[in-house]
């Protein structure tokens, strides 16, 4: 197979195949939660972000563990959502 034909086939495959997004999990510190009702609001705000598939909020730990599609959203969008709901958050550790 000549080089031009190989290149053409490679380009067609690259265009035809969609980019695969990765599912990521991040823990957000939400220190401003002061009552047992706060996690409900935080969870609702995070679940409203497109690409979020799972949210676990702990009042005791004052954190939220969020699983999301990194092609649809970002940690910045997640922290913005909690801040807009009245609960500023910050990323704890690395995104997994």
LUMNUKE-901432 format. One record per residue (C-alpha): z, y, x. Coordinates in steps of 0.05 Angstrom, whole numbers, plus 32768, in hexadecimal, padded with zeros to 4 digits. Each point is the difference from the previous one (the first is absolute). Layout:
BEGIN
ZYX
...
//
This chain:
BEGIN
800080008000
7FED8043801E
80338037800A
7FE4802E7FC9
80047FC87FCD
80487FF08014
8013804A7FFB
7FE080067FBB
80257FC37FE6
8042801A801D
7FF680447FDF
7FEF7FE17FBC
803F7FD58003
802B803A8014
7FE880297FC6
80027FC77FCE
80467FE9800F
8038802C7FE6
80388016802E
803E7FD77FF4
803F80277FF2
80427FE78018
803F7FFA7FD6
803880258023
804A80067FF3
802B803C8012
804980117FF7
800F80477FEA
8045801E8009
801280267FC0
8045801E8010
800180307FC5
800B7FC87FCC
804580107FE4
80067FD57FC2
7FEA7FBD7FE4
7FC880227FD8
7FDE801E803E
7FDD7FBF8015
7FDD7FFD7FBD
7FE08044800B
7FEE7FEF8049
7FE17FBD7FEB
7FD880217FC8
7FE580358030
7FEB7FCD8034
7FE07FD17FCE
7FD580397FE7
7FDF80068045
7FBC7FDC7FFF
80017FC4802E
804A7FF17FFA
800B7FB77FEC
804B7FF78007
803D802D8003
80497FEC800B
803280397FFF
80497FF78015
803480337FEC
80337FDF802E
7FD28003803D
7FE180417FE9
7FBA7FE68010
7FBF7FEA7FE1
7FD67FC7801A
7FB7800B7FEC
7FC57FD18006
7FBD80237FFC
7FB57FFB800F
7FF4802C803D
7FB8800D7FEA
801980217FC0
803E80268017
802B8013803B
804980098014
7FF6804B7FFA
7FEA7FF77FB7
803D7FD57FF2
80318032801E
7FDC80387FDA
80097FDA7FBF
804B7FF8800A
800780498014
7FDA80167FC2
80307FD77FD6
803A80258020
80137FCB8034
7FE680118046
7FF67FC2802B
7FF07FEE8047
7FE27FC38020
80307FCF801F
7FE47FD8803A
7FB87FE88004
7FD07FEF7FC8
7FF87FB57FFD
//
